Amino acid sequence: METQRVELLARIAEMYFEQNLTQSQIAQKVGYSRSMISRMISEAREHNIVEIRIHYPLQRLTEMESWLVQALQLKEVRVVQRGALNHAEMLRRLGAMAALLLEEHLRDYLTIGTSWGTAVFETVNAVRDHTIEGLRVIQMIGSLGTPNPDIDGPELARRLARLLGGQYATLPLPLIVDSPITRQALMNAPHVQRVTAQFKQIDLALVGVGTVDYEFSSLLRAGYLDYSQLESLRQAGAVGDVCAIHFDIQGNLIDTPLTRCIVGIDDSTLRSIPVRIGVAGGQSKALPILAASRAGFINYLVTDEIAARRIQKTIEGEKAS
């Protein structure tokens, strides 16, 4: 789009959204018809010249939060009241809550590590513009090449860095390769090591929590795993993953031929990151969240009341048995 057109659309949008002029008033000022002004406002939104964010009231279940902090031995938990929200709306609320938590930890010369997925995308999408001196964002796992690049690692790292006025580094490899030998050869490449060397400098990790549930497995939907591979993980005891590192309900790592082909941060480096924020909600994420906490992959949690109540029920059931 030509610069003159962008400037015109921005001017129209400013008068409408910031100066609160009506479309008729704008039409009189600039000499266009009211219907033309309406089309320009729509065009400005379509081309992201205008970005509209709705800040919903984020109602929290504070008693449940306190219970989960103790039960899961986490530093902080935020539980969003679910009510009648559908899954997509719930994820947007989780993202808004997680963005507030992330913003509380922002400081100069911070290094943030990111994974991928819809929950991380919603978090990044809710982060407000800041200018943080010396900030870096590092992609912690290989790319999935999903049909929706917005939720993949490289785009999330780029977007978050731009929102915070920082630099970013992407991991130029696929998430899963054909053999452990291939993985090691790729990880030894100098241009890859320049990125992976920064893993140990990460101060804050922003991660989703994956599930091996057939209906909700993101790796299955993305085409990175097929049903037989997912079933092999389930048979080995896996209930979920963080950064594609799979674990059982007690937080023990799963070792299979597939897990040895994962490209990304290793378990000990992930655990050493001071702030590890996990964002996930819904019934299918309850056991993965519980296991991720036990594995030490998250020490901050943003979730919804459905996942929280199932975690509580599971823990109480374990104690009773």
URWOFEN-V71629 format. One line per field, one symbol per residue. ss: DSSP state (@ for helix, = for strand, . for the rest). psi: psi as a letter, one per 40 degrees, with the letter a starting at -180 (. if undefined). burial: I if it has 9 or more other ideal C-beta (glycine too) atoms within 8 Angstrom, else O. A space follows every 50 residues. Layout:
ss=???
psi=???
burial=???
//
This chain:
ss=..@@@@@@@@@@@@@@@@....@@@@@@@@...@@@@@@@@@@@@@.... .........=.@@@@@@@@@@@...=====......@@@@@@@@@@@@@@ @@@@......====...@@@@@@@@@.........====.=.=.....@@ @.@@@@@@@@@@@...===....=.=...@@@@@@@@..@@@@@@@@@@@ @..=====.==......@@@@.....@@@@@@@@@....===..===... ..=.....@@@=.=..@@@@@...=====...@@@@@@@@@@@@@....= ====@@@@@@@@@@@@@@@@.
psi=hiddddddddddddddddefiidddddddefiidddddddddddddefdh hhhhgihghigddddddddddefidihhhhhdbeiidddddddddddddd ddddehiifihhhibiiddddddddehihihhheiihhheiiiefidged eidddddddddddefaiihihfiidhieiddddddddehddddddddede ehdhhhiihiiehddehddddeediidddddddddeeheaihfehiiade eiihhidddeehhaiidddddehdhghhhiiideedddddddddeeeiei hhaidddddddddddddddd.
burial=OOOOOIOIIIIIIIIIOOOOIOIOIIIOOIOIOIOIIIOIIOIIIOIOII OOOOOOOIOIIOOIIOIIIOIIOIOIIIIIIIOOOOOOOIIIIIIIIIII IIIOIIOOOIIIIIIIIIIIIIIIIIIOOIOIOOIIIIIIIIIIOIOOOO IIIIIIIIIIIOIIIIOIIIIOIIIIIOOOOIIOOIIOOOOIIIIIOIIO OIIIIIIIIIIIOOOIIIIIOIOOIOOOIIOIIIOIIIIIIIIIIIIIIO IOIIOIOIIIIIIIIOIOIIIOIOIIIIIIIIOIIIIIIIIIIIIOIIOI IIIIIIIIIIIIOIIOOOOOO
//
